[in-house]
Amino acid sequence: MDKERLSRIKQAMERQGIDLIVCKNPENVLYLSGYWPVMGLSLAIFPLDGEPILIVPEAELEFAREGWIKDIRAYKGETLDEIWDPHKHILSILKDIEVPEGARVGCELYWETMATNSVVGELNYASNATFDLLRRAWNAELLDITNMILNLRMIKTELELEKITLANELAYIGLKAVVEKLGEGVKESELAAEAERAVYAEGVGYRKLVRRARAFAFVMSGENSSRAWYPFNISSERRVRKGDVVLIEFNVCADGYWADVTRTWILGKPSKEQEDMFSTLIEAQEEAFSAIKDGLPANEADLIARQVIAKKGYSKLFPHRLGHGIGLRIHEPPALHPKSIDKLCLNMVITIEPGLYTKDFGIRIEDDVVVMRKGIRNLSPYLKDISPWS
């Protein structure tokens, strides 16, 4: 049980006058209960006073029991006698839960961005169908707690830091597999598949601490890497050539907690320009690492890295923010952006990912780091040479 997390949740509920939290999105069920739903058809009911309750499909009981909520109420799956309607079963259970009239119930009313689950192919999430069930079951007031939950999730507990550390260890396994396979004639999609394969193959059961592991790799080589600053990345059928820049954006999930790491390598001898750009990004990272501390405005961290890049004459080649928070989702608050009003706080996990992009190639280096009282702890200090084979 993560007592630190549960205490912080209850304190936030008291501040906002919330009597009860009901979450359905898997990342928030995990946050409230320690159980990561498989299908996204579970509810976590977390009262300010009293014991929390989990409502789960019967098929997920073994996963639900891995969390810390003891009152687990399971409903049956589909049979040949009836087409499955999870909402009917959930409503029946909700009606048996006593909620005072007029209770203030916090819900994910405005939650739009959601982490994928381990099934990946389909996502079930909180929407009007779920909220209507709550209104039918209880005479209560539904309130949005999206910002409350996101603010709570920014600061990680020791248990959460352990989970994110494991995700970063799995990222190393996947990146190492790419380094071993990288060569002339290999397709970007093949390299991406190798990274994902390694995490799936070695991550499940890793150190007997990870039950579910998945990865999503995006490899861009040559001129394709010049577009790596876009808000999405895609691997193509392009085959790597000698002298190419090879950039990999790598997202890894271990039991619901994420790593987000980018590496850029040169297949062959880098040009002087590429070496200079690469060393500039390393220097920008190091300056940011040294300056980060508990209480530092997030936009100052961005500025410090941006000033290093500007002094080298590359300011026009750095079009994006320095980084973002990471945890139960790949992109979370805080935003390390010139216009950010967030502050960095002890035990936040953030990315530091300066990048430079010309019309012919792009270079980015991204690490996941823990904010300390002064400085950072780097969770992904590996494979950062421009030629990792040397």
Order of alpha helices (4+ residues) and beta strands (2+ residues): alpha-beta-alpha-beta-beta-alpha-beta-alpha-beta-alpha-beta-alpha-alpha-alpha-beta-beta-beta-alpha-alpha-beta-beta-beta-beta-beta-beta-beta
